[in-house]
Amino acid sequence: MYNWENVTDFFSEEDRHYKNTYMEINEVYDGKIEVSLFSSKEGLYEIYFSYGILYGIIYVDAEKADSKREDIKIELAQEYQNHKEPTSEFINSFCEKHKVRMPSDILFDASALFDF
């Protein structure tokens, strides 16, 4: 239905290891949407996605990871086809439906940069 490009091979084996996870697959749609699946030996799998101002992580059980990733890809691609950028309504419903979390490693305490 939608033509996703598998770009996993652009990452070295070392780059695919991130903290306690491993990037199983990384796909891109029209150069605008990215969806990756990270497996974990100790916990939930992580589906990372990025589309315009919308990005985050969705945690999922291992046995549901592939089907959940496919569902997410379809929803994101449909929104892209309809609006080219995620609408506020889509962002709100998507985040609520999938329990989207922000990647904690990209957030930081800005006060640490200044001497108050």
TORPA-365239 format. One record per residue (C-alpha): residue number from 1; residue in three letters; x, y, z. Coordinates in Angstrom, 3 decimals, padded with zeros to 6 digits, always signed. Layout:
N
<atom k="NUM" r="ala" east="X" north="Y" up="Z"/>
...
END
This chain:
116
<atom k="1" r="met" east="+000.000" north="+000.000" up="+000.000"/>
<atom k="2" r="tyr" east="+002.635" north="+002.546" up="+001.082"/>
<atom k="3" r="asn" east="+006.200" north="+002.348" up="-000.148"/>
<atom k="4" r="trp" east="+008.529" north="+002.377" up="+002.841"/>
<atom k="5" r="glu" east="+012.296" north="+002.261" up="+002.299"/>
<atom k="6" r="asn" east="+014.297" north="+000.023" up="+004.610"/>
<atom k="7" r="val" east="+017.386" north="+002.033" up="+005.582"/>
<atom k="8" r="thr" east="+018.611" north="-000.266" up="+008.354"/>
<atom k="9" r="asp" east="+021.764" north="-001.178" up="+006.428"/>
<atom k="10" r="phe" east="+022.930" north="+002.451" up="+006.541"/>
<atom k="11" r="phe" east="+023.678" north="+001.906" up="+010.246"/>
<atom k="12" r="ser" east="+026.750" north="-000.007" up="+011.344"/>
<atom k="13" r="glu" east="+026.300" north="-002.947" up="+013.659"/>
<atom k="14" r="glu" east="+027.762" north="-000.823" up="+016.452"/>
<atom k="15" r="asp" east="+025.318" north="+002.028" up="+015.747"/>
<atom k="16" r="arg" east="+022.374" north="-000.360" up="+015.914"/>
<atom k="17" r="his" east="+023.102" north="-001.060" up="+019.601"/>
<atom k="18" r="tyr" east="+021.617" north="+001.687" up="+021.748"/>
<atom k="19" r="lys" east="+021.709" north="+001.445" up="+025.524"/>
<atom k="20" r="asn" east="+020.033" north="-001.905" up="+026.282"/>
<atom k="21" r="thr" east="+018.261" north="-002.150" up="+022.922"/>
<atom k="22" r="tyr" east="+019.062" north="-003.216" up="+019.375"/>
<atom k="23" r="met" east="+017.678" north="-001.601" up="+016.212"/>
<atom k="24" r="glu" east="+015.930" north="-004.387" up="+014.340"/>
<atom k="25" r="ile" east="+014.643" north="-002.249" up="+011.487"/>
<atom k="26" r="asn" east="+014.575" north="+001.396" up="+010.442"/>
<atom k="27" r="glu" east="+012.236" north="+002.490" up="+007.663"/>
<atom k="28" r="val" east="+011.564" north="+005.832" up="+006.004"/>
<atom k="29" r="tyr" east="+008.525" north="+006.982" up="+004.043"/>
<atom k="30" r="asp" east="+009.017" north="+009.663" up="+001.372"/>
<atom k="31" r="gly" east="+011.969" north="+011.052" up="+003.335"/>
<atom k="32" r="lys" east="+009.482" north="+012.551" up="+005.806"/>
<atom k="33" r="ile" east="+008.525" north="+009.794" up="+008.240"/>
<atom k="34" r="glu" east="+010.820" north="+007.438" up="+010.123"/>
<atom k="35" r="val" east="+009.784" north="+004.355" up="+012.084"/>
<atom k="36" r="ser" east="+012.286" north="+002.122" up="+013.891"/>
<atom k="37" r="leu" east="+011.915" north="-000.967" up="+016.020"/>
<atom k="38" r="phe" east="+014.315" north="-001.594" up="+018.895"/>
<atom k="39" r="ser" east="+014.332" north="-004.970" up="+020.630"/>
<atom k="40" r="ser" east="+015.319" north="-005.554" up="+024.227"/>
<atom k="41" r="lys" east="+016.419" north="-008.652" up="+026.102"/>
<atom k="42" r="glu" east="+015.291" north="-007.245" up="+029.439"/>
<atom k="43" r="gly" east="+012.114" north="-005.335" up="+028.798"/>
<atom k="44" r="leu" east="+009.599" north="-003.922" up="+026.394"/>
<atom k="45" r="tyr" east="+010.422" north="-003.298" up="+022.759"/>
<atom k="46" r="glu" east="+010.534" north="+000.324" up="+021.591"/>
<atom k="47" r="ile" east="+009.033" north="+001.738" up="+018.430"/>
<atom k="48" r="tyr" east="+010.599" north="+005.091" up="+017.668"/>
<atom k="49" r="phe" east="+008.884" north="+007.357" up="+015.163"/>
<atom k="50" r="ser" east="+009.456" north="+010.813" up="+013.735"/>
<atom k="51" r="tyr" east="+007.116" north="+012.819" up="+011.501"/>
<atom k="52" r="gly" east="+007.395" north="+016.604" up="+011.400"/>
<atom k="53" r="ile" east="+006.944" north="+017.978" up="+014.914"/>
<atom k="54" r="leu" east="+005.577" north="+014.610" up="+016.069"/>
<atom k="55" r="tyr" east="+008.087" north="+012.139" up="+017.459"/>
<atom k="56" r="gly" east="+008.423" north="+009.771" up="+020.359"/>
<atom k="57" r="ile" east="+008.612" north="+006.201" up="+021.567"/>
<atom k="58" r="ile" east="+005.873" north="+003.634" up="+021.922"/>
<atom k="59" r="tyr" east="+006.602" north="+000.741" up="+024.266"/>
<atom k="60" r="val" east="+005.204" north="-002.644" up="+023.294"/>
<atom k="61" r="asp" east="+005.460" north="-006.321" up="+024.240"/>
<atom k="62" r="ala" east="+007.803" north="-008.308" up="+022.010"/>
<atom k="63" r="glu" east="+005.055" north="-010.493" up="+020.552"/>
<atom k="64" r="lys" east="+003.044" north="-007.427" up="+019.469"/>
<atom k="65" r="ala" east="+005.982" north="-005.345" up="+018.197"/>
<atom k="66" r="asp" east="+005.803" north="-006.158" up="+014.479"/>
<atom k="67" r="ser" east="+002.039" north="-005.738" up="+014.137"/>
<atom k="68" r="lys" east="+002.064" north="-002.540" up="+016.208"/>
<atom k="69" r="arg" east="+004.872" north="-001.131" up="+014.040"/>
<atom k="70" r="glu" east="+002.875" north="-001.892" up="+010.890"/>
<atom k="71" r="asp" east="-000.229" north="-000.198" up="+012.339"/>
<atom k="72" r="ile" east="+001.793" north="+002.892" up="+013.219"/>
<atom k="73" r="lys" east="+003.336" north="+003.051" up="+009.754"/>
<atom k="74" r="ile" east="-000.107" north="+002.947" up="+008.138"/>
<atom k="75" r="glu" east="-001.526" north="+005.658" up="+010.387"/>
<atom k="76" r="leu" east="+001.450" north="+007.981" up="+009.870"/>
<atom k="77" r="ala" east="+001.520" north="+007.448" up="+006.096"/>
<atom k="78" r="gln" east="-002.226" north="+008.094" up="+005.826"/>
<atom k="79" r="glu" east="-001.890" north="+011.365" up="+007.741"/>
<atom k="80" r="tyr" east="+001.023" north="+012.354" up="+005.505"/>
<atom k="81" r="gln" east="-000.994" north="+011.609" up="+002.361"/>
<atom k="82" r="asn" east="-003.924" north="+013.655" up="+003.690"/>
<atom k="83" r="his" east="-002.112" north="+016.669" up="+005.141"/>
<atom k="84" r="lys" east="+001.668" north="+016.472" up="+004.459"/>
<atom k="85" r="glu" east="+002.230" north="+017.550" up="+008.092"/>
<atom k="86" r="pro" east="+000.646" north="+016.114" up="+011.227"/>
<atom k="87" r="thr" east="-002.407" north="+018.105" up="+012.325"/>
<atom k="88" r="ser" east="-003.027" north="+018.966" up="+015.974"/>
<atom k="89" r="glu" east="-006.012" north="+016.650" up="+016.027"/>
<atom k="90" r="phe" east="-003.953" north="+013.780" up="+014.643"/>
<atom k="91" r="ile" east="-001.111" north="+014.401" up="+017.097"/>
<atom k="92" r="asn" east="-003.462" north="+014.389" up="+020.072"/>
<atom k="93" r="ser" east="-005.384" north="+011.272" up="+019.052"/>
<atom k="94" r="phe" east="-002.260" north="+009.374" up="+017.939"/>
<atom k="95" r="cys" east="-000.383" north="+010.132" up="+021.178"/>
<atom k="96" r="glu" east="-003.333" north="+009.147" up="+023.326"/>
<atom k="97" r="lys" east="-004.133" north="+005.991" up="+021.366"/>
<atom k="98" r="his" east="-000.549" north="+004.694" up="+021.363"/>
<atom k="99" r="lys" east="+000.566" north="+006.075" up="+024.746"/>
<atom k="100" r="val" east="+003.455" north="+007.940" up="+023.134"/>
<atom k="101" r="arg" east="+006.397" north="+008.767" up="+025.409"/>
<atom k="102" r="met" east="+009.138" north="+011.289" up="+024.856"/>
<atom k="103" r="pro" east="+012.656" north="+009.873" up="+024.523"/>
<atom k="104" r="ser" east="+014.160" north="+010.692" up="+027.923"/>
<atom k="105" r="asp" east="+017.711" north="+010.939" up="+026.595"/>
<atom k="106" r="ile" east="+016.896" north="+013.966" up="+024.433"/>
<atom k="107" r="leu" east="+015.465" north="+015.927" up="+027.313"/>
<atom k="108" r="phe" east="+017.795" north="+017.697" up="+029.682"/>
<atom k="109" r="asp" east="+017.849" north="+020.261" up="+032.433"/>
<atom k="110" r="ala" east="+018.682" north="+023.605" up="+030.788"/>
<atom k="111" r="ser" east="+019.472" north="+025.131" up="+034.172"/>
<atom k="112" r="ala" east="+022.600" north="+022.968" up="+034.240"/>
<atom k="113" r="leu" east="+023.958" north="+025.114" up="+031.398"/>
<atom k="114" r="phe" east="+023.798" north="+028.310" up="+033.416"/>
<atom k="115" r="asp" east="+025.325" north="+029.384" up="+036.680"/>
<atom k="116" r="phe" east="+022.372" north="+030.708" up="+038.717"/>
END
